[in-house]
Amino acid sequence: MNNVSIGQIVTYKSGKDKGLHGVIISIIDQRFVLVADGSIRTMKHPKKKNLSHLILSDIISPEVETSIFETGFVTNAKLRYVLQKYTAL
């Protein structure tokens, strides 16, 4: 199994969203995670993705990770901010 964490930045490598970025907000099992980006895929309507269809980055957002562990929720604005910071690198 890959080292998958809540708050980890991912890139879609297949499907209609190919090349777009998202943040893992929940781990369902060893194969599937829920990914949101704060705009198209919101926290309330995340995308269920197979891990084999994602490119996992080494970057884990502490803001998202802390927010989800403490409150069980992260705002869409925070997701957009984290992804904007990541894509600016």
Secondary structure, DSSP 8 states (H G I E B T S, - for coil): -----TTEEEEE-SSTTTT-EEEEEEE-SSSEEEEE-SSSS-SSS-EEEEGGGEEEEEEE-HHHHHHHHHHS---HHHHHHHHHHHHT-
